[in-house]
Amino acid sequence: MHTNRILVFSSSRTGNGGYLEMALPPIKNFLGIRALTIAFIPFASVDNDYEAYAALVRTAMSSLPYKIIAVQPEDAKATIEKVDVIMVGGGNTFKLLHDIYAFQLLDIIRDKVNKGTPYIGWSAGANITGPGIGTTNDMPVIAPKSFNALGLLPFQINPHYTNVKPAGHNGETRDQRLEEFMKMNPGLPIVALPEGTALQLEGNQLNFIGEKGAVLFYWDENDHAFKRDILPGEDLSFLL
């Protein structure tokens, strides 16, 4: 029986809302009201002021009964090993995965989550729960050792999803970029999450959270690529 508990958000904000404001109710529902200790992994930040990033998260979550510890490079392994929850913030996905490899954290995070430690992430922190980071929207500002990510979920995530194309803009739409990924990675689904939406995994149950829908890019039994809407509250356990 699977014990994985994962909650991943498309973004840290919705519209003009406050930082993590829309995430607080799902996080409280996910973790409960016990005084848990959370290891916050801030390595998606390119500023390297990890304590300042953690302070931002602490302030946003001050109404919840959790102790948040910033994971620092010098004691990253020890910090992650002793906490109740792993939380990974947004920023640049390439920087995040680069540092996770550099500090030899990939297996530690994966093993701890696979043994039941809750995982919470947003944006880049959501990206890395899939097999790889090929569906990130970020610039490759630094080269990680590999594009292979945690593989906690058997599909890709595309956060901050929107397919709006401004008038006169001649670059690819988001859908076109994701379709390119599908052509190069046949058989691997993508869940495209608009801002304000999330996925919650509880063992063998995967649910979509959001008042608006999302989009699933997937392959049928004949290896044909399709795109369809994900409805608010939909059960996505078939993707596991």
KEVEXLO-22719 format. One record per residue: x, y negated, z negated of N, C-alpha, C in turn; residue in one letter. Coordinates in steps of 0.05 Angstrom, whole numbers, padded with zeros to 5 digits, always signed. Layout:
N
XYZXYZXYZa;...
//
This chain:
240
+00017+00024+00000+00000+00000+00000+00018-00025+00000m;+00011-00043+00018+00027-00068+00019+00020-00086-00004h;+00041-00099-00015+00037-00118-00038+00043-00146-00030t;+00049-00152-00005+00058-00179+00002+00036-00199-00003n;+00044-00222-00014+00026-00244-00019+00039-00269-00006r;+00027-00279+00014+00039-00301+00030+00017-00322+00035i;+00025-00348+00031+00007-00370+00037+00024-00391+00053l;+00017-00395+00078+00032-00413+00095+00014-00434+00108v;+00023-00458+00107+00008-00481+00118+00021-00492+00143f;+00005-00503+00160+00015-00516+00184+00032-00540+00178s;+00024-00555+00157+00037-00580+00151+00035-00587+00121s;+00049-00608+00113+00047-00617+00085+00026-00638+00082s;+00016-00649+00103-00005-00669+00102-00026-00664+00123r;-00049-00676+00119-00071-00676+00139-00080-00704+00143t;-00078-00714+00168-00086-00741+00174-00071-00761+00156g;-00086-00778+00142-00074-00798+00125-00074-00789+00096n;-00079-00764+00091-00079-00753+00064-00051-00754+00051g;-00051-00751+00025-00026-00751+00010-00009-00726+00014g;+00015-00727+00005+00034-00705+00009+00024-00681-00007y;+00020-00658+00007+00010-00633-00003-00018-00635-00016l;-00032-00657-00011-00058-00660-00023-00078-00638-00014e;-00078-00632+00011-00097-00612+00021-00088-00584+00013m;-00062-00581+00006-00052-00554-00001-00057-00547-00030a;-00062-00566-00047-00064-00560-00076-00086-00540-00083l;-00111-00544-00073-00132-00524-00080-00125-00495-00071p;-00115-00491-00046-00108-00464-00039-00084-00453-00055p;-00065-00470-00062-00042-00461-00079-00052-00452-00106i;-00069-00468-00118-00080-00462-00145-00096-00436-00144k;-00112-00433-00123-00128-00408-00120-00109-00384-00115n;-00087-00388-00101-00068-00367-00095-00052-00358-00119f;-00043-00377-00135-00025-00371-00157-00039-00369-00184l;-00063-00381-00186-00076-00381-00212-00066-00403-00230g;-00072-00401-00255-00066-00423-00274-00045-00415-00294i;-00030-00393-00289-00008-00386-00307+00015-00404-00303r;+00032-00407-00323+00055-00425-00321+00078-00410-00307a;+00077-00410-00281+00097-00395-00265+00121-00413-00259l;+00144-00400-00253+00168-00415-00244+00172-00410-00214t;+00175-00432-00200+00177-00432-00171+00205-00440-00162i;+00217-00424-00144+00242-00432-00132+00235-00447-00106a;+00241-00473-00105+00235-00488-00081+00260-00490-00063f;+00257-00479-00039+00280-00479-00020+00277-00503-00002i;+00296-00523-00005+00293-00548+00009+00311-00551+00034p;+00322-00529+00044+00343-00530+00064+00334-00539+00091f;+00308-00543+00096+00298-00554+00121+00304-00584+00123a;+00311-00596+00100+00318-00624+00100+00345-00628+00112s;+00348-00648+00130+00374-00654+00142+00388-00675+00125v;+00376-00686+00104+00388-00706+00088+00406-00694+00066d;+00401-00669+00060+00417-00654+00040+00413-00665+00011n;+00393-00683+00007+00387-00692-00020+00365-00673-00030d;+00373-00650-00038+00354-00629-00044+00338-00634-00070y;+00351-00647-00089+00336-00654-00114+00314-00675-00109e;+00320-00694-00091+00300-00714-00084+00276-00701-00070a;+00281-00681-00053+00260-00667-00039+00243-00651-00060y;+00257-00638-00078+00242-00623-00099+00226-00641-00117a;+00236-00665-00122+00222-00684-00139+00196-00693-00125a;+00197-00696-00099+00173-00702-00083+00152-00681-00086l;+00161-00656-00085+00142-00633-00088+00131-00632-00116v;+00149-00636-00136+00140-00636-00164+00118-00657-00169r;+00122-00681-00159+00103-00702-00162+00076-00695-00149t;+00077-00684-00125+00053-00676-00111+00038-00654-00126a;+00052-00637-00140+00040-00614-00153+00038-00617-00183m;+00040-00642-00193+00041-00647-00221+00016-00639-00236s;-00006-00636-00222-00031-00628-00235-00033-00598-00239s;-00013-00583-00228-00013-00554-00231+00008-00545-00251l;+00004-00522-00264+00020-00515-00288+00046-00499-00280p;+00060-00508-00259+00083-00493-00250+00109-00509-00254y;+00130-00495-00260+00157-00507-00262+00171-00502-00235k;+00180-00524-00223+00192-00522-00196+00222-00528-00198i;+00238-00508-00190+00267-00510-00191+00277-00513-00162i;+00294-00533-00158+00306-00537-00131+00328-00516-00128a;+00327-00501-00106+00349-00482-00100+00372-00498-00088v;+00395-00496-00100+00419-00509-00092+00439-00489-00080q;+00455-00497-00061+00473-00478-00047+00491-00463-00067p;+00500-00475-00088+00520-00462-00105+00508-00440-00122e;+00482-00440-00127+00470-00419-00143+00444-00409-00131d;+00442-00409-00105+00417-00403-00091+00408-00375-00097a;+00426-00355-00095+00418-00327-00099+00407-00323-00128k;+00422-00333-00147+00414-00329-00175+00387-00342-00181a;+00382-00365-00170+00357-00380-00175+00334-00364-00163t;+00337-00355-00138+00315-00341-00125+00309-00314-00139i;+00329-00301-00148+00326-00275-00160+00310-00276-00186e;+00310-00298-00201+00298-00299-00227+00271-00312-00229k;+00260-00322-00207+00235-00337-00208+00211-00320-00202v;+00187-00332-00207+00162-00318-00202+00151-00322-00174d;+00158-00344-00161+00147-00352-00135+00169-00364-00118v;+00168-00360-00092+00186-00373-00073+00170-00392-00056i;+00180-00417-00054+00166-00438-00039+00187-00450-00020m;+00179-00453+00005+00198-00464+00026+00185-00487+00040v;+00198-00510+00038+00188-00535+00049+00193-00538+00078g;+00180-00559+00090+00183-00565+00118+00207-00583+00124g;+00211-00587+00149+00234-00603+00159+00242-00592+00185g;+00268-00587+00189+00278-00576+00213+00283-00546+00210n;+00269-00530+00227+00270-00501+00225+00298-00490+00231t;+00312-00502+00249+00339-00492+00256+00358-00497+00232f;+00356-00520+00219+00372-00525+00195+00365-00506+00173k;+00340-00502+00169+00331-00483+00148+00342-00455+00152l;+00339-00444+00176+00348-00417+00180+00379-00416+00180l;+00392-00437+00190+00421-00438+00189+00431-00435+00160h;+00419-00450+00142+00428-00450+00114+00421-00423+00101d;+00397-00412+00107+00390-00387+00096+00410-00365+00103i;+00420-00366+00128+00441-00347+00136+00467-00354+00122y;+00474-00380+00122+00500-00388+00111+00502-00381+00081a;+00480-00382+00066+00481-00376+00038+00472-00347+00032f;+00469-00331+00053+00463-00303+00051+00438-00297+00035q;+00416-00311+00043+00391-00310+00028+00369-00294+00043l;+00374-00288+00068+00352-00276+00084+00342-00250+00071l;+00360-00232+00065+00352-00206+00054+00340-00209+00026d;+00352-00227+00011+00342-00231-00017+00313-00241-00017i;+00307-00261+00000+00280-00271+00002+00261-00250+00012i;+00269-00236+00034+00252-00216+00046+00246-00193+00025r;+00267-00184+00012+00263-00162-00007+00245-00170-00030d;+00249-00194-00040+00234-00203-00063+00204-00205-00056k;+00199-00217-00032+00171-00220-00024+00159-00192-00018v;+00174-00175-00006+00163-00148-00001+00158-00132-00026n;+00169-00140-00048+00164-00127-00074+00141-00141-00090k;+00129-00161-00077+00105-00173-00090+00108-00202-00099g;+00132-00214-00096+00135-00242-00104+00119-00260-00085t;+00102-00277-00095+00087-00295-00076+00105-00314-00061p;+00098-00318-00036+00113-00336-00018+00094-00358-00009y;+00103-00383-00011+00088-00406-00001+00106-00423+00016i;+00097-00431+00040+00113-00447+00057+00096-00465+00074g;+00108-00486+00085+00094-00503+00104+00113-00512+00126w;+00101-00516+00149+00116-00525+00173+00140-00506+00178s;+00165-00515+00174+00188-00497+00178+00187-00473+00160a;+00176-00478+00136+00174-00456+00116+00153-00435+00125g;+00135-00443+00142+00116-00424+00154+00128-00410+00178a;+00143-00426+00195+00156-00415+00218+00173-00390+00212n;+00188-00391+00191+00207-00369+00186+00195-00344+00175i;+00168-00344+00170+00156-00319+00161+00151-00299+00184t;+00153-00308+00208+00149-00291+00231+00175-00277+00239g;+00175-00261+00261+00199-00247+00269+00222-00265+00277p;+00216-00289+00288+00236-00307+00297+00226-00336+00297g;+00243-00355+00304+00235-00383+00304+00231-00394+00332i;+00227-00377+00351+00224-00386+00379+00200-00403+00385g;+00180-00404+00366+00157-00421+00370+00157-00446+00352t;+00180-00453+00342+00182-00479+00328+00179-00502+00347t;+00172-00525+00337+00171-00549+00353+00196-00566+00349n;+00215-00557+00333+00237-00574+00325+00260-00574+00345d;+00276-00596+00343+00300-00598+00359+00321-00579+00347m;+00337-00566+00364+00358-00548+00354+00383-00565+00345p;+00381-00578+00322+00402-00596+00313+00427-00581+00303v;+00423-00556+00297+00446-00539+00288+00439-00510+00296i;+00459-00494+00302+00455-00467+00311+00456-00447+00288a;+00434-00435+00281+00435-00414+00261+00450-00389+00271p;+00458-00372+00253+00472-00347+00261+00455-00331+00280k;+00429-00331+00276+00410-00316+00293+00384-00331+00293s;+00367-00327+00313+00340-00337+00313+00321-00318+00298f;+00331-00294+00290+00315-00275+00275+00309-00287+00247n;+00283-00286+00240+00275-00298+00214+00267-00276+00194a;+00249-00282+00175+00243-00264+00154+00228-00239+00163l;+00211-00242+00183+00195-00219+00193+00175-00209+00173g;+00165-00227+00156+00145-00220+00136+00118-00216+00149l;+00113-00230+00171+00089-00228+00187+00097-00218+00214l;+00081-00200+00227+00088-00188+00252+00079-00204+00277p;+00078-00230+00273+00070-00248+00295+00084-00275+00291f;+00084-00291+00311+00096-00318+00310+00076-00338+00299q;+00087-00359+00288+00070-00382+00279+00080-00407+00294i;+00061-00422+00304+00067-00449+00315+00052-00469+00298n;+00066-00483+00281+00053-00503+00264+00049-00530+00278p;+00034-00548+00266+00028-00574+00277+00016-00571+00305h;+00000-00551+00309-00010-00545+00336-00029-00567+00346y;-00024-00576+00370-00042-00593+00385-00035-00590+00414t;-00055-00591+00431-00049-00588+00460-00056-00614+00475n;-00056-00636+00461-00062-00662+00474-00040-00670+00492v;-00047-00679+00516-00028-00689+00536-00034-00718+00542k;-00017-00737+00534-00023-00765+00539-00024-00771+00569p;-00040-00790+00576-00043-00798+00604-00016-00807+00615a;-00008-00797+00638+00018-00805+00650+00042-00789+00641g;+00038-00772+00621+00061-00756+00611+00064-00731+00628h;+00089-00727+00637+00094-00705+00656+00108-00681+00643n;+00113-00681+00617+00125-00658+00604+00105-00636+00599g;+00115-00614+00590+00097-00591+00585+00078-00597+00561e;+00054-00585+00563+00037-00585+00540+00046-00564+00520t;+00035-00565+00496+00042-00544+00476+00035-00517+00487r;+00011-00514+00499+00003-00488+00509+00022-00478+00530d;+00032-00496+00547+00051-00487+00568+00077-00477+00555q;+00086-00490+00534+00110-00481+00521+00106-00454+00507r;+00083-00450+00495+00077-00425+00482+00073-00403+00502l;+00062-00409+00525+00059-00389+00547+00087-00381+00557e;+00106-00400+00558+00133-00393+00566+00145-00373+00547e;+00140-00378+00521+00150-00359+00501+00139-00331+00505f;+00113-00330+00511+00100-00304+00515+00111-00289+00539m;+00118-00304+00560+00129-00291+00583+00156-00279+00577k;+00171-00291+00559+00198-00281+00552+00197-00262+00529m;+00174-00260+00515+00172-00242+00492+00145-00227+00494n;+00141-00211+00514+00116-00197+00518+00108-00180+00494p;+00083-00181+00487+00072-00165+00465+00072-00178+00438g;+00085-00201+00435+00086-00214+00409+00066-00236+00407l;+00045-00234+00390+00025-00254+00387+00035-00280+00374p;+00020-00301+00378+00026-00327+00366+00001-00338+00353i;+00002-00345+00328-00020-00360+00315-00012-00389+00314v;-00027-00406+00329-00022-00434+00331-00040-00449+00311a;-00027-00461+00290-00042-00473+00268-00042-00503+00270l;-00066-00515+00274-00068-00544+00273-00063-00554+00244p;-00056-00579+00241-00051-00590+00215-00077-00588+00198e;-00073-00582+00173-00096-00578+00155-00105-00550+00153g;-00092-00531+00166-00100-00503+00166-00078-00485+00154t;-00084-00461+00148-00065-00443+00134-00073-00414+00139a;-00054-00396+00132-00058-00368+00132-00053-00357+00104l;-00069-00339+00094-00065-00326+00068-00065-00296+00072q;-00043-00284+00063-00040-00254+00064-00041-00244+00036l;-00059-00224+00031-00060-00210+00005-00060-00180+00012e;-00036-00168+00011-00033-00140+00018-00040-00135+00047g;-00062-00121+00052-00070-00115+00079-00092-00134+00090n;-00097-00156+00076-00118-00174+00083-00106-00201+00091q;-00110-00209+00116-00100-00235+00126-00123-00253+00134l;-00125-00276+00122-00147-00294+00128-00137-00321+00137n;-00152-00333+00155-00147-00360+00165-00162-00380+00147f;-00148-00401+00138-00160-00421+00121-00161-00447+00136i;-00185-00459+00138-00187-00485+00151-00215-00492+00158g;-00221-00518+00157-00248-00527+00164-00251-00529+00195e;-00228-00530+00209-00229-00529+00238-00214-00504+00247k;-00218-00497+00272-00206-00472+00282-00177-00474+00289g;-00165-00452+00296-00138-00450+00306-00139-00436+00333a;-00116-00428+00343-00114-00414+00369-00096-00390+00367v;-00105-00368+00379-00089-00344+00380-00081-00338+00409l;-00055-00336+00413-00044-00327+00439-00036-00297+00435f;-00047-00280+00451-00044-00251+00446-00043-00235+00472y;-00037-00210+00469-00035-00191+00491-00056-00170+00487w;-00070-00163+00509-00090-00141+00506-00077-00114+00511d;-00093-00093+00511-00082-00066+00514-00069-00061+00541e;-00075-00078+00560-00063-00076+00587-00040-00095+00591n;-00030-00106+00569-00008-00125+00570-00014-00150+00586d;-00039-00159+00585-00047-00185+00596-00047-00206+00574h;-00037-00229+00580-00036-00251+00560-00062-00266+00560a;-00072-00272+00536-00097-00287+00533-00094-00308+00511f;-00113-00326+00511-00114-00347+00490-00144-00348+00481k;-00148-00348+00454-00175-00351+00444-00175-00367+00418r;-00199-00378+00412-00201-00393+00387-00202-00375+00363d;-00191-00385+00341-00194-00372+00315-00214-00389+00299i;-00234-00376+00289-00256-00390+00275-00249-00396+00246l;-00260-00417+00235-00255-00423+00206-00263-00399+00189p;-00244-00391+00171-00249-00369+00153-00246-00341+00165g;-00237-00339+00190-00236-00313+00204-00216-00294+00191e;-00224-00269+00191-00207-00247+00182-00188-00239+00206d;-00162-00242+00201-00142-00237+00222-00126-00212+00215l;-00137-00194+00199-00122-00171+00190-00114-00152+00213s;-00128-00155+00235-00121-00138+00258-00093-00144+00269f;-00082-00167+00262-00056-00175+00271-00033-00161+00256l;-00040-00149+00233-00019-00137+00216-00010-00110+00226l;
//
